[in-house]
């Protein structure tokens, strides 16, 4: 199952940032990050900002976390 945040998925791949990297950056379990990436649980604004900073991307939060259907 692919994550619904296409731009986030692309940025993670480009920057070689794994789900484990995100779980460490957010101080969350791998499973919590997995659920958030698959849209089962919403990211908090603070988490979104932390991910954007970890990725070092120029995309806005809206662009990075835009859900694809």
mmCIF file of the N, C-alpha and C atoms, coordinates in Angstrom:
data_MODEL
# 
_entry.id   MODEL 
# 
loop_
_atom_site.group_PDB 
_atom_site.id 
_atom_site.type_symbol 
_atom_site.label_atom_id 
_atom_site.label_alt_id 
_atom_site.label_comp_id 
_atom_site.label_asym_id 
_atom_site.label_entity_id 
_atom_site.label_seq_id 
_atom_site.pdbx_PDB_ins_code 
_atom_site.Cartn_x 
_atom_site.Cartn_y 
_atom_site.Cartn_z 
_atom_site.occupancy 
_atom_site.B_iso_or_equiv 
_atom_site.pdbx_formal_charge 
_atom_site.auth_seq_id 
_atom_site.auth_comp_id 
_atom_site.auth_asym_id 
_atom_site.auth_atom_id 
_atom_site.pdbx_PDB_model_num 
ATOM 1   N N  . UNK A 1 1  ? 0.845  -1.185 0.000  1.00 0.00 ? 1  UNK A N  1 
ATOM 2   C CA . UNK A 1 1  ? 0.000  0.000  0.000  1.00 0.00 ? 1  UNK A CA 1 
ATOM 3   C C  . UNK A 1 1  ? 0.891  1.249  0.000  1.00 0.00 ? 1  UNK A C  1 
ATOM 4   N N  . UNK A 1 2  ? 0.628  2.121  -0.938 1.00 0.00 ? 2  UNK A N  1 
ATOM 5   C CA . UNK A 1 2  ? 1.413  3.345  -1.045 1.00 0.00 ? 2  UNK A CA 1 
ATOM 6   C C  . UNK A 1 2  ? 0.821  4.419  -0.132 1.00 0.00 ? 2  UNK A C  1 
ATOM 7   N N  . UNK A 1 3  ? 1.700  5.279  0.371  1.00 0.00 ? 3  UNK A N  1 
ATOM 8   C CA . UNK A 1 3  ? 1.214  6.325  1.263  1.00 0.00 ? 3  UNK A CA 1 
ATOM 9   C C  . UNK A 1 3  ? 0.466  7.383  0.451  1.00 0.00 ? 3  UNK A C  1 
ATOM 10  N N  . UNK A 1 4  ? -0.565 8.010  1.035  1.00 0.00 ? 4  UNK A N  1 
ATOM 11  C CA . UNK A 1 4  ? -1.374 8.973  0.294  1.00 0.00 ? 4  UNK A CA 1 
ATOM 12  C C  . UNK A 1 4  ? -0.696 10.333 0.095  1.00 0.00 ? 4  UNK A C  1 
ATOM 13  N N  . UNK A 1 5  ? 0.446  10.542 0.725  1.00 0.00 ? 5  UNK A N  1 
ATOM 14  C CA . UNK A 1 5  ? 1.159  11.817 0.604  1.00 0.00 ? 5  UNK A CA 1 
ATOM 15  C C  . UNK A 1 5  ? 2.277  11.653 -0.433 1.00 0.00 ? 5  UNK A C  1 
ATOM 16  N N  . UNK A 1 6  ? 1.913  11.770 -1.710 1.00 0.00 ? 6  UNK A N  1 
ATOM 17  C CA . UNK A 1 6  ? 2.863  11.515 -2.791 1.00 0.00 ? 6  UNK A CA 1 
ATOM 18  C C  . UNK A 1 6  ? 4.109  12.378 -2.688 1.00 0.00 ? 6  UNK A C  1 
ATOM 19  N N  . UNK A 1 7  ? 3.952  13.671 -2.461 1.00 0.00 ? 7  UNK A N  1 
ATOM 20  C CA . UNK A 1 7  ? 5.109  14.567 -2.394 1.00 0.00 ? 7  UNK A CA 1 
ATOM 21  C C  . UNK A 1 7  ? 6.023  14.219 -1.224 1.00 0.00 ? 7  UNK A C  1 
ATOM 22  N N  . UNK A 1 8  ? 5.443  13.851 -0.110 1.00 0.00 ? 8  UNK A N  1 
ATOM 23  C CA . UNK A 1 8  ? 6.235  13.431 1.053  1.00 0.00 ? 8  UNK A CA 1 
ATOM 24  C C  . UNK A 1 8  ? 7.017  12.164 0.719  1.00 0.00 ? 8  UNK A C  1 
ATOM 25  N N  . UNK A 1 9  ? 6.357  11.223 0.079  1.00 0.00 ? 9  UNK A N  1 
ATOM 26  C CA . UNK A 1 9  ? 7.010  9.974  -0.311 1.00 0.00 ? 9  UNK A CA 1 
ATOM 27  C C  . UNK A 1 9  ? 8.187  10.250 -1.257 1.00 0.00 ? 9  UNK A C  1 
ATOM 28  N N  . UNK A 1 10 ? 7.989  11.131 -2.227 1.00 0.00 ? 10 UNK A N  1 
ATOM 29  C CA . UNK A 1 10 ? 9.050  11.488 -3.180 1.00 0.00 ? 10 UNK A CA 1 
ATOM 30  C C  . UNK A 1 10 ? 10.217 12.149 -2.454 1.00 0.00 ? 10 UNK A C  1 
ATOM 31  N N  . UNK A 1 11 ? 9.918  13.084 -1.570 1.00 0.00 ? 11 UNK A N  1 
ATOM 32  C CA . UNK A 1 11 ? 10.979 13.788 -0.828 1.00 0.00 ? 11 UNK A CA 1 
ATOM 33  C C  . UNK A 1 11 ? 11.751 12.832 0.079  1.00 0.00 ? 11 UNK A C  1 
ATOM 34  N N  . UNK A 1 12 ? 11.058 11.917 0.723  1.00 0.00 ? 12 UNK A N  1 
ATOM 35  C CA . UNK A 1 12 ? 11.732 10.945 1.575  1.00 0.00 ? 12 UNK A CA 1 
ATOM 36  C C  . UNK A 1 12 ? 12.685 10.081 0.746  1.00 0.00 ? 12 UNK A C  1 
ATOM 37  N N  . UNK A 1 13 ? 12.246 9.689  -0.436 1.00 0.00 ? 13 UNK A N  1 
ATOM 38  C CA . UNK A 1 13 ? 13.090 8.876  -1.313 1.00 0.00 ? 13 UNK A CA 1 
ATOM 39  C C  . UNK A 1 13 ? 14.294 9.680  -1.797 1.00 0.00 ? 13 UNK A C  1 
ATOM 40  N N  . UNK A 1 14 ? 14.053 10.907 -2.254 1.00 0.00 ? 14 UNK A N  1 
ATOM 41  C CA . UNK A 1 14 ? 15.154 11.758 -2.748 1.00 0.00 ? 14 UNK A CA 1 
ATOM 42  C C  . UNK A 1 14 ? 16.196 12.016 -1.675 1.00 0.00 ? 14 UNK A C  1 
ATOM 43  N N  . UNK A 1 15 ? 15.743 12.256 -0.459 1.00 0.00 ? 15 UNK A N  1 
ATOM 44  C CA . UNK A 1 15 ? 16.644 12.604 0.644  1.00 0.00 ? 15 UNK A CA 1 
ATOM 45  C C  . UNK A 1 15 ? 17.134 11.385 1.414  1.00 0.00 ? 15 UNK A C  1 
ATOM 46  N N  . UNK A 1 16 ? 16.678 10.198 0.979  1.00 0.00 ? 16 UNK A N  1 
ATOM 47  C CA . UNK A 1 16 ? 17.059 8.941  1.637  1.00 0.00 ? 16 UNK A CA 1 
ATOM 48  C C  . UNK A 1 16 ? 16.723 8.945  3.137  1.00 0.00 ? 16 UNK A C  1 
ATOM 49  N N  . UNK A 1 17 ? 15.513 9.413  3.432  1.00 0.00 ? 17 UNK A N  1 
ATOM 50  C CA . UNK A 1 17 ? 15.014 9.445  4.809  1.00 0.00 ? 17 UNK A CA 1 
ATOM 51  C C  . UNK A 1 17 ? 14.025 8.294  4.971  1.00 0.00 ? 17 UNK A C  1 
ATOM 52  N N  . UNK A 1 18 ? 14.320 7.404  5.892  1.00 0.00 ? 18 UNK A N  1 
ATOM 53  C CA . UNK A 1 18 ? 13.473 6.230  6.115  1.00 0.00 ? 18 UNK A CA 1 
ATOM 54  C C  . UNK A 1 18 ? 12.377 6.528  7.143  1.00 0.00 ? 18 UNK A C  1 
ATOM 55  N N  . UNK A 1 19 ? 11.477 5.587  7.265  1.00 0.00 ? 19 UNK A N  1 
ATOM 56  C CA . UNK A 1 19 ? 10.432 5.699  8.290  1.00 0.00 ? 19 UNK A CA 1 
ATOM 57  C C  . UNK A 1 19 ? 11.050 5.632  9.681  1.00 0.00 ? 19 UNK A C  1 
ATOM 58  N N  . UNK A 1 20 ? 12.101 4.851  9.809  1.00 0.00 ? 20 UNK A N  1 
ATOM 59  C CA . UNK A 1 20 ? 12.812 4.816  11.094 1.00 0.00 ? 20 UNK A CA 1 
ATOM 60  C C  . UNK A 1 20 ? 13.417 6.174  11.412 1.00 0.00 ? 20 UNK A C  1 
ATOM 61  N N  . UNK A 1 21 ? 13.975 6.850  10.393 1.00 0.00 ? 21 UNK A N  1 
ATOM 62  C CA . UNK A 1 21 ? 14.513 8.196  10.592 1.00 0.00 ? 21 UNK A CA 1 
ATOM 63  C C  . UNK A 1 21 ? 13.420 9.143  11.083 1.00 0.00 ? 21 UNK A C  1 
ATOM 64  N N  . UNK A 1 22 ? 12.243 9.040  10.462 1.00 0.00 ? 22 UNK A N  1 
ATOM 65  C CA . UNK A 1 22 ? 11.131 9.902  10.878 1.00 0.00 ? 22 UNK A CA 1 
ATOM 66  C C  . UNK A 1 22 ? 10.685 9.569  12.297 1.00 0.00 ? 22 UNK A C  1 
ATOM 67  N N  . UNK A 1 23 ? 10.612 8.303  12.620 1.00 0.00 ? 23 UNK A N  1 
ATOM 68  C CA . UNK A 1 23 ? 10.169 7.945  13.976 1.00 0.00 ? 23 UNK A CA 1 
ATOM 69  C C  . UNK A 1 23 ? 11.134 8.490  15.024 1.00 0.00 ? 23 UNK A C  1 
ATOM 70  N N  . UNK A 1 24 ? 12.429 8.473  14.729 1.00 0.00 ? 24 UNK A N  1 
ATOM 71  C CA . UNK A 1 24 ? 13.413 9.050  15.651 1.00 0.00 ? 24 UNK A CA 1 
ATOM 72  C C  . UNK A 1 24 ? 13.277 10.567 15.726 1.00 0.00 ? 24 UNK A C  1 
ATOM 73  N N  . UNK A 1 25 ? 13.109 11.211 14.571 1.00 0.00 ? 25 UNK A N  1 
ATOM 74  C CA . UNK A 1 25 ? 12.990 12.677 14.535 1.00 0.00 ? 25 UNK A CA 1 
ATOM 75  C C  . UNK A 1 25 ? 11.736 13.155 15.276 1.00 0.00 ? 25 UNK A C  1 
ATOM 76  N N  . UNK A 1 26 ? 10.677 12.360 15.215 1.00 0.00 ? 26 UNK A N  1 
ATOM 77  C CA . UNK A 1 26 ? 9.409  12.738 15.843 1.00 0.00 ? 26 UNK A CA 1 
ATOM 78  C C  . UNK A 1 26 ? 9.252  12.168 17.249 1.00 0.00 ? 26 UNK A C  1 
ATOM 79  N N  . UNK A 1 27 ? 10.199 11.313 17.645 1.00 0.00 ? 27 UNK A N  1 
ATOM 80  C CA . UNK A 1 27 ? 10.124 10.644 18.942 1.00 0.00 ? 27 UNK A CA 1 
ATOM 81  C C  . UNK A 1 27 ? 8.824  9.838  19.069 1.00 0.00 ? 27 UNK A C  1 
ATOM 82  N N  . UNK A 1 28 ? 8.521  9.109  17.987 1.00 0.00 ? 28 UNK A N  1 
ATOM 83  C CA . UNK A 1 28 ? 7.335  8.259  17.941 1.00 0.00 ? 28 UNK A CA 1 
ATOM 84  C C  . UNK A 1 28 ? 7.761  6.846  17.583 1.00 0.00 ? 28 UNK A C  1 
ATOM 85  N N  . UNK A 1 29 ? 6.893  5.896  17.851 1.00 0.00 ? 29 UNK A N  1 
ATOM 86  C CA . UNK A 1 29 ? 7.178  4.520  17.449 1.00 0.00 ? 29 UNK A CA 1 
ATOM 87  C C  . UNK A 1 29 ? 7.079  4.402  15.932 1.00 0.00 ? 29 UNK A C  1 
ATOM 88  N N  . UNK A 1 30 ? 7.739  3.382  15.409 1.00 0.00 ? 30 UNK A N  1 
ATOM 89  C CA . UNK A 1 30 ? 7.672  3.112  13.972 1.00 0.00 ? 30 UNK A CA 1 
ATOM 90  C C  . UNK A 1 30 ? 6.215  2.906  13.559 1.00 0.00 ? 30 UNK A C  1 
ATOM 91  N N  . UNK A 1 31 ? 5.456  2.170  14.373 1.00 0.00 ? 31 UNK A N  1 
ATOM 92  C CA . UNK A 1 31 ? 4.060  1.881  14.052 1.00 0.00 ? 31 UNK A CA 1 
ATOM 93  C C  . UNK A 1 31 ? 3.221  3.158  13.999 1.00 0.00 ? 31 UNK A C  1 
ATOM 94  N N  . UNK A 1 32 ? 3.455  4.096  14.913 1.00 0.00 ? 32 UNK A N  1 
ATOM 95  C CA . UNK A 1 32 ? 2.720  5.365  14.888 1.00 0.00 ? 32 UNK A CA 1 
ATOM 96  C C  . UNK A 1 32 ? 3.015  6.134  13.606 1.00 0.00 ? 32 UNK A C  1 
ATOM 97  N N  . UNK A 1 33 ? 4.292  6.170  13.217 1.00 0.00 ? 33 UNK A N  1 
ATOM 98  C CA . UNK A 1 33 ? 4.671  6.856  11.978 1.00 0.00 ? 33 UNK A CA 1 
ATOM 99  C C  . UNK A 1 33 ? 4.029  6.151  10.787 1.00 0.00 ? 33 UNK A C  1 
ATOM 100 N N  . UNK A 1 34 ? 4.025  4.846  10.792 1.00 0.00 ? 34 UNK A N  1 
ATOM 101 C CA . UNK A 1 34 ? 3.395  4.070  9.718  1.00 0.00 ? 34 UNK A CA 1 
ATOM 102 C C  . UNK A 1 34 ? 1.918  4.453  9.582  1.00 0.00 ? 34 UNK A C  1 
ATOM 103 N N  . UNK A 1 35 ? 1.204  4.498  10.690 1.00 0.00 ? 35 UNK A N  1 
ATOM 104 C CA . UNK A 1 35 ? -0.221 4.847  10.662 1.00 0.00 ? 35 UNK A CA 1 
ATOM 105 C C  . UNK A 1 35 ? -0.428 6.282  10.164 1.00 0.00 ? 35 UNK A C  1 
ATOM 106 N N  . UNK A 1 36 ? 0.435  7.184  10.552 1.00 0.00 ? 36 UNK A N  1 
ATOM 107 C CA . UNK A 1 36 ? 0.325  8.576  10.105 1.00 0.00 ? 36 UNK A CA 1 
ATOM 108 C C  . UNK A 1 36 ? 0.622  8.688  8.609  1.00 0.00 ? 36 UNK A C  1 
ATOM 109 N N  . UNK A 1 37 ? 1.640  7.979  8.149  1.00 0.00 ? 37 UNK A N  1 
ATOM 110 C CA . UNK A 1 37 ? 1.987  8.026  6.726  1.00 0.00 ? 37 UNK A CA 1 
ATOM 111 C C  . UNK A 1 37 ? 0.884  7.444  5.850  1.00 0.00 ? 37 UNK A C  1 
ATOM 112 N N  . UNK A 1 38 ? 0.130  6.511  6.391  1.00 0.00 ? 38 UNK A N  1 
ATOM 113 C CA . UNK A 1 38 ? -0.958 5.897  5.623  1.00 0.00 ? 38 UNK A CA 1 
ATOM 114 C C  . UNK A 1 38 ? -2.304 6.581  5.860  1.00 0.00 ? 38 UNK A C  1 
ATOM 115 N N  . UNK A 1 39 ? -2.288 7.698  6.584  1.00 0.00 ? 39 UNK A N  1 
ATOM 116 C CA . UNK A 1 39 ? -3.495 8.489  6.766  1.00 0.00 ? 39 UNK A CA 1 
ATOM 117 C C  . UNK A 1 39 ? -4.474 7.947  7.784  1.00 0.00 ? 39 UNK A C  1 
ATOM 118 N N  . UNK A 1 40 ? -4.065 6.946  8.545  1.00 0.00 ? 40 UNK A N  1 
ATOM 119 C CA . UNK A 1 40 ? -4.967 6.402  9.566  1.00 0.00 ? 40 UNK A CA 1 
ATOM 120 C C  . UNK A 1 40 ? -5.048 7.309  10.785 1.00 0.00 ? 40 UNK A C  1 
ATOM 121 N N  . UNK A 1 41 ? -3.952 8.027  11.045 1.00 0.00 ? 41 UNK A N  1 
ATOM 122 C CA . UNK A 1 41 ? -3.877 9.003  12.131 1.00 0.00 ? 41 UNK A CA 1 
ATOM 123 C C  . UNK A 1 41 ? -3.330 10.287 11.526 1.00 0.00 ? 41 UNK A C  1 
ATOM 124 N N  . UNK A 1 42 ? -3.892 11.419 11.904 1.00 0.00 ? 42 UNK A N  1 
ATOM 125 C CA . UNK A 1 42 ? -3.448 12.707 11.368 1.00 0.00 ? 42 UNK A CA 1 
ATOM 126 C C  . UNK A 1 42 ? -2.116 13.137 11.987 1.00 0.00 ? 42 UNK A C  1 
ATOM 127 N N  . UNK A 1 43 ? -1.274 13.772 11.169 1.00 0.00 ? 43 UNK A N  1 
ATOM 128 C CA . UNK A 1 43 ? -0.072 14.408 11.674 1.00 0.00 ? 43 UNK A CA 1 
ATOM 129 C C  . UNK A 1 43 ? -0.465 15.692 12.401 1.00 0.00 ? 43 UNK A C  1 
ATOM 130 N N  . UNK A 1 44 ? 0.219  16.002 13.492 1.00 0.00 ? 44 UNK A N  1 
ATOM 131 C CA . UNK A 1 44 ? 0.025  17.304 14.124 1.00 0.00 ? 44 UNK A CA 1 
ATOM 132 C C  . UNK A 1 44 ? 0.831  18.334 13.334 1.00 0.00 ? 44 UNK A C  1 
ATOM 133 N N  . UNK A 1 45 ? 0.503  19.575 13.506 1.00 0.00 ? 45 UNK A N  1 
ATOM 134 C CA . UNK A 1 45 ? 1.252  20.639 12.819 1.00 0.00 ? 45 UNK A CA 1 
ATOM 135 C C  . UNK A 1 45 ? 2.726  20.590 13.231 1.00 0.00 ? 45 UNK A C  1 
ATOM 136 N N  . UNK A 1 46 ? 2.981  20.369 14.509 1.00 0.00 ? 46 UNK A N  1 
ATOM 137 C CA . UNK A 1 46 ? 4.351  20.292 15.013 1.00 0.00 ? 46 UNK A CA 1 
ATOM 138 C C  . UNK A 1 46 ? 5.117  19.160 14.329 1.00 0.00 ? 46 UNK A C  1 
ATOM 139 N N  . UNK A 1 47 ? 4.467  18.015 14.143 1.00 0.00 ? 47 UNK A N  1 
ATOM 140 C CA . UNK A 1 47 ? 5.097  16.886 13.465 1.00 0.00 ? 47 UNK A CA 1 
ATOM 141 C C  . UNK A 1 47 ? 5.378  17.214 12.002 1.00 0.00 ? 47 UNK A C  1 
ATOM 142 N N  . UNK A 1 48 ? 4.438  17.898 11.363 1.00 0.00 ? 48 UNK A N  1 
ATOM 143 C CA . UNK A 1 48 ? 4.620  18.267 9.958  1.00 0.00 ? 48 UNK A CA 1 
ATOM 144 C C  . UNK A 1 48 ? 5.826  19.198 9.797  1.00 0.00 ? 48 UNK A C  1 
ATOM 145 N N  . UNK A 1 49 ? 5.952  20.147 10.690 1.00 0.00 ? 49 UNK A N  1 
ATOM 146 C CA . UNK A 1 49 ? 7.086  21.077 10.646 1.00 0.00 ? 49 UNK A CA 1 
ATOM 147 C C  . UNK A 1 49 ? 8.393  20.322 10.881 1.00 0.00 ? 49 UNK A C  1 
ATOM 148 N N  . UNK A 1 50 ? 8.399  19.410 11.842 1.00 0.00 ? 50 UNK A N  1 
ATOM 149 C CA . UNK A 1 50 ? 9.606  18.627 12.136 1.00 0.00 ? 50 UNK A CA 1 
ATOM 150 C C  . UNK A 1 50 ? 10.016 17.778 10.931 1.00 0.00 ? 50 UNK A C  1 
ATOM 151 N N  . UNK A 1 51 ? 9.051  17.192 10.240 1.00 0.00 ? 51 UNK A N  1 
ATOM 152 C CA . UNK A 1 51 ? 9.345  16.397 9.044  1.00 0.00 ? 51 UNK A CA 1 
ATOM 153 C C  . UNK A 1 51 ? 9.907  17.277 7.945  1.00 0.00 ? 51 UNK A C  1 
ATOM 154 N N  . UNK A 1 52 ? 9.291  18.425 7.729  1.00 0.00 ? 52 UNK A N  1 
ATOM 155 C CA . UNK A 1 52 ? 9.770  19.370 6.708  1.00 0.00 ? 52 UNK A CA 1 
ATOM 156 C C  . UNK A 1 52 ? 11.213 19.775 7.003  1.00 0.00 ? 52 UNK A C  1 
ATOM 157 N N  . UNK A 1 53 ? 11.508 20.071 8.253  1.00 0.00 ? 53 UNK A N  1 
ATOM 158 C CA . UNK A 1 53 ? 12.874 20.445 8.641  1.00 0.00 ? 53 UNK A CA 1 
ATOM 159 C C  . UNK A 1 53 ? 13.844 19.280 8.467  1.00 0.00 ? 53 UNK A C  1 
ATOM 160 N N  . UNK A 1 54 ? 13.415 18.072 8.838  1.00 0.00 ? 54 UNK A N  1 
ATOM 161 C CA . UNK A 1 54 ? 14.282 16.889 8.696  1.00 0.00 ? 54 UNK A CA 1 
ATOM 162 C C  . UNK A 1 54 ? 14.609 16.625 7.231  1.00 0.00 ? 54 UNK A C  1 
ATOM 163 N N  . UNK A 1 55 ? 13.624 16.852 6.352  1.00 0.00 ? 55 UNK A N  1 
ATOM 164 C CA . UNK A 1 55 ? 13.826 16.621 4.928  1.00 0.00 ? 55 UNK A CA 1 
ATOM 165 C C  . UNK A 1 55 ? 14.609 17.749 4.264  1.00 0.00 ? 55 UNK A C  1 
ATOM 166 N N  . UNK A 1 56 ? 14.577 18.939 4.864  1.00 0.00 ? 56 UNK A N  1 
ATOM 167 C CA . UNK A 1 56 ? 15.263 20.078 4.265  1.00 0.00 ? 56 UNK A CA 1 
ATOM 168 C C  . UNK A 1 56 ? 14.695 20.431 2.906  1.00 0.00 ? 56 UNK A C  1 
ATOM 169 N N  . UNK A 1 57 ? 13.391 20.341 2.771  1.00 0.00 ? 57 UNK A N  1 
ATOM 170 C CA . UNK A 1 57 ? 12.725 20.591 1.498  1.00 0.00 ? 57 UNK A CA 1 
ATOM 171 C C  . UNK A 1 57 ? 12.235 22.032 1.393  1.00 0.00 ? 57 UNK A C  1 
ATOM 172 N N  . UNK A 1 58 ? 12.137 22.507 0.163  1.00 0.00 ? 58 UNK A N  1 
ATOM 173 C CA . UNK A 1 58 ? 11.592 23.840 -0.091 1.00 0.00 ? 58 UNK A CA 1 
ATOM 174 C C  . UNK A 1 58 ? 10.082 23.810 -0.284 1.00 0.00 ? 58 UNK A C  1 
ATOM 175 N N  . UNK A 1 59 ? 9.495  22.624 -0.306 1.00 0.00 ? 59 UNK A N  1 
ATOM 176 C CA . UNK A 1 59 ? 8.043  22.517 -0.450 1.00 0.00 ? 59 UNK A CA 1 
ATOM 177 C C  . UNK A 1 59 ? 7.355  23.109 0.780  1.00 0.00 ? 59 UNK A C  1 
ATOM 178 N N  . UNK A 1 60 ? 6.186  23.695 0.555  1.00 0.00 ? 60 UNK A N  1 
ATOM 179 C CA . UNK A 1 60 ? 5.394  24.186 1.675  1.00 0.00 ? 60 UNK A CA 1 
ATOM 180 C C  . UNK A 1 60 ? 4.773  22.990 2.397  1.00 0.00 ? 60 UNK A C  1 
ATOM 181 N N  . UNK A 1 61 ? 4.262  23.207 3.595  1.00 0.00 ? 61 UNK A N  1 
ATOM 182 C CA . UNK A 1 61 ? 3.578  22.130 4.311  1.00 0.00 ? 61 UNK A CA 1 
ATOM 183 C C  . UNK A 1 61 ? 2.377  21.630 3.521  1.00 0.00 ? 61 UNK A C  1 
ATOM 184 N N  . UNK A 1 62 ? 1.634  22.557 2.898  1.00 0.00 ? 62 UNK A N  1 
ATOM 185 C CA . UNK A 1 62 ? 0.479  22.152 2.099  1.00 0.00 ? 62 UNK A CA 1 
ATOM 186 C C  . UNK A 1 62 ? 0.893  21.266 0.934  1.00 0.00 ? 62 UNK A C  1 
ATOM 187 N N  . UNK A 1 63 ? 1.994  21.612 0.287  1.00 0.00 ? 63 UNK A N  1 
ATOM 188 C CA . UNK A 1 63 ? 2.475  20.803 -0.839 1.00 0.00 ? 63 UNK A CA 1 
ATOM 189 C C  . UNK A 1 63 ? 2.985  19.448 -0.353 1.00 0.00 ? 63 UNK A C  1 
ATOM 190 N N  . UNK A 1 64 ? 3.752  19.459 0.710  1.00 0.00 ? 64 UNK A N  1 
ATOM 191 C CA . UNK A 1 64 ? 4.359  18.248 1.219  1.00 0.00 ? 64 UNK A CA 1 
ATOM 192 C C  . UNK A 1 64 ? 3.325  17.240 1.715  1.00 0.00 ? 64 UNK A C  1 
ATOM 193 N N  . UNK A 1 65 ? 2.254  17.732 2.336  1.00 0.00 ? 65 UNK A N  1 
ATOM 194 C CA . UNK A 1 65 ? 1.254  16.856 2.945  1.00 0.00 ? 65 UNK A CA 1 
ATOM 195 C C  . UNK A 1 65 ? -0.060 16.826 2.170  1.00 0.00 ? 65 UNK A C  1 
ATOM 196 N N  . UNK A 1 66 ? -0.003 17.169 0.890  1.00 0.00 ? 66 UNK A N  1 
ATOM 197 C CA . UNK A 1 66 ? -1.194 17.074 0.040  1.00 0.00 ? 66 UNK A CA 1 
ATOM 198 C C  . UNK A 1 66 ? -1.501 15.611 -0.181 1.00 0.00 ? 66 UNK A C  1 
ATOM 199 N N  . UNK A 1 67 ? -2.743 15.226 0.085  1.00 0.00 ? 67 UNK A N  1 
ATOM 200 C CA . UNK A 1 67 ? -3.154 13.831 -0.078 1.00 0.00 ? 67 UNK A CA 1 
ATOM 201 C C  . UNK A 1 67 ? -3.544 13.580 -1.539 1.00 0.00 ? 67 UNK A C  1 
ATOM 202 N N  . UNK A 1 68 ? -3.038 12.457 -2.039 1.00 0.00 ? 68 UNK A N  1 
ATOM 203 C CA . UNK A 1 68 ? -3.396 12.011 -3.383 1.00 0.00 ? 68 UNK A CA 1 
ATOM 204 C C  . UNK A 1 68 ? -4.511 10.986 -3.260 1.00 0.00 ? 68 UNK A C  1 
ATOM 205 N N  . UNK A 1 69 ? -5.430 11.020 -4.196 1.00 0.00 ? 69 UNK A N  1 
ATOM 206 C CA . UNK A 1 69 ? -6.541 10.043 -4.170 1.00 0.00 ? 69 UNK A CA 1 
ATOM 207 C C  . UNK A 1 69 ? -6.149 8.758  -4.844 1.00 0.00 ? 69 UNK A C  1 
# 
